[in-house]
Amino acid sequence: FGLFTMQRPSRKPDAAAQLLAESEPLDTQEQQAVISSLEEQLLQQNRTFKLGCGGLALVVGLFFMYAAYQQQLHPWEAKYTGELRPVVGQTTAAAVLLLQGLGLLAAQVALMTELPKRGERERACMPAGMRVQLLLYAAAALSFMGLIYWSAAL
């Protein structure tokens, strides 16, 4: 059985893990150290999630914008629109692709707008502002409209 167990790569233990491993109650300074360590981890995860999802939304949004441009310039040449030629119109297909691209770009802007910087632990814990929420709602609405349209076309 020893041959089949996998060893995890050793990670540098953080202050929170070391303090929580002790069996004694934590004093105020140790509690603050644990809280600070957890807030720093939250900040890193928040930044990583927003950068990853925002980058993906940017790439996919640009693809949809390019697809709309290609559909308008060279109708039905792309396989993903060419197969739907009998059931959708050229301009309508390009408009829906454009709307979906705009929705994804709005999501990218919303995710990257309030990106907390290193050391801004308090900002990472704050809820999103109204402008970011509106951008995310708009992005979801535009993407959902595209989903409905393409589902109806199929």
C-alpha positions in Angstrom: 0.0 0.0 0.0 2.9 2.3 0.6 3.8 2.3 -3.1 0.4 3.6 -4.1 0.1 6.5 -1.7 0.9 9.9 -3.2 2.9 12.5 -1.3 1.6 16.0 -1.5 4.2 18.6 -2.3 5.3 20.3 0.9 3.7 23.7 1.3 5.1 26.4 3.5 2.9 26.4 6.6 1.2 29.6 7.2 0.7 31.3 10.6 -2.9 30.3 10.9 -2.2 26.6 10.5 0.6 26.7 13.0 -1.4 28.6 15.6 -4.5 26.5 15.2 -2.4 23.3 15.5 -1.6 24.2 19.1 -3.9 22.8 21.7 -3.9 25.9 23.9 -6.4 28.7 23.6 -5.2 31.6 21.5 -4.6 35.0 23.0 -5.7 38.3 21.3 -2.5 38.7 19.2 -2.6 35.1 18.0 -6.3 35.5 17.1 -5.4 38.7 15.1 -2.6 36.8 13.3 -5.0 34.0 12.4 -7.6 36.5 11.1 -5.0 38.4 9.1 -3.7 35.2 7.6 -7.2 34.1 6.6 -8.0 37.6 5.2 -4.8 37.5 3.1 -5.8 34.1 1.7 -9.2 35.5 0.9 -7.6 38.4 -0.9 -5.4 36.1 -3.0 -8.4 33.8 -3.9 -10.6 36.8 -4.7 -7.9 38.2 -7.1 -7.2 34.9 -8.7 -11.0 34.2 -9.3 -11.6 37.6 -10.7 -8.5 37.6 -12.9 -9.2 34.1 -14.2 -12.9 34.6 -14.9 -12.4 38.1 -16.2 -9.7 36.9 -18.6 -11.8 34.1 -19.8 -14.8 36.4 -20.3 -12.5 38.8 -22.3 -11.2 36.0 -24.6 -14.7 34.5 -25.2 -16.3 37.9 -25.6 -13.7 38.9 -28.2 -14.4 35.6 -30.0 -18.1 36.3 -30.1 -17.4 39.9 -31.4 -15.1 38.3 -34.1 -17.8 35.8 -35.0 -20.4 38.5 -35.4 -18.0 40.5 -37.6 -17.3 37.4 -39.7 -21.0 36.5 -40.0 -21.6 40.0 -41.3 -18.6 40.0 -43.6 -18.7 36.4 -44.9 -22.2 35.1 -44.1 -22.6 31.4 -43.2 -18.9 30.5 -43.8 -18.3 29.5 -40.2 -19.5 26.1 -39.3 -21.2 27.2 -36.1 -23.5 29.6 -38.1 -23.5 27.8 -41.4 -25.5 24.9 -40.1 -28.2 27.2 -38.8 -28.7 29.0 -42.2 -32.1 27.5 -42.9 -33.6 28.7 -39.6 -31.9 32.0 -38.8 -31.3 35.2 -40.7 -27.8 36.5 -41.4 -28.2 39.9 -39.7 -30.1 38.4 -36.8 -27.4 35.8 -36.2 -24.7 38.5 -36.3 -26.7 40.7 -33.9 -27.2 37.9 -31.4 -23.5 37.0 -31.5 -22.7 40.7 -31.0 -25.0 41.0 -28.0 -23.4 37.9 -26.4 -20.0 39.3 -27.0 -21.0 42.6 -25.4 -22.5 40.7 -22.5 -19.2 38.8 -21.9 -17.2 42.0 -22.2 -19.5 43.7 -19.7 -18.9 40.8 -17.3 -15.1 41.2 -17.8 -15.3 44.9 -17.0 -17.4 44.2 -13.9 -15.0 41.6 -12.6 -11.9 43.7 -13.2 -13.3 47.0 -12.0 -13.1 46.5 -8.3 -10.1 44.2 -8.3 -8.5 44.5 -4.8 -4.8 45.3 -4.8 -2.3 43.5 -2.7 -2.6 44.5 0.9 -6.2 45.7 0.6 -7.7 43.0 2.8 -10.6 45.1 3.9 -11.6 45.8 0.3 -11.6 42.1 -0.6 -14.2 41.5 2.0 -16.6 44.2 0.8 -19.6 43.4 -1.4 -19.6 44.6 -5.0 -20.7 48.1 -5.7 -24.0 49.0 -7.5 -22.2 49.7 -10.8 -20.6 46.3 -10.8 -23.8 44.6 -9.9 -25.6 46.4 -12.8 -22.9 45.3 -15.2 -23.1 41.7 -14.1 -26.9 41.8 -14.4 -26.7 43.3 -17.9 -24.1 40.6 -18.8 -26.3 37.8 -17.6 -29.4 39.3 -19.4 -27.5 39.6 -22.7 -26.1 36.1 -22.4 -29.5 34.7 -21.5 -31.1 36.4 -24.5 -28.5 34.7 -26.7 -29.2 31.4 -25.0 -33.0 31.7 -25.6 -32.4 32.7 -29.2 -30.1 29.9 -30.1 -32.2 27.3 -28.2 -35.3 28.4 -30.2 -33.3 28.2 -33.4 -32.3 24.6 -32.8 
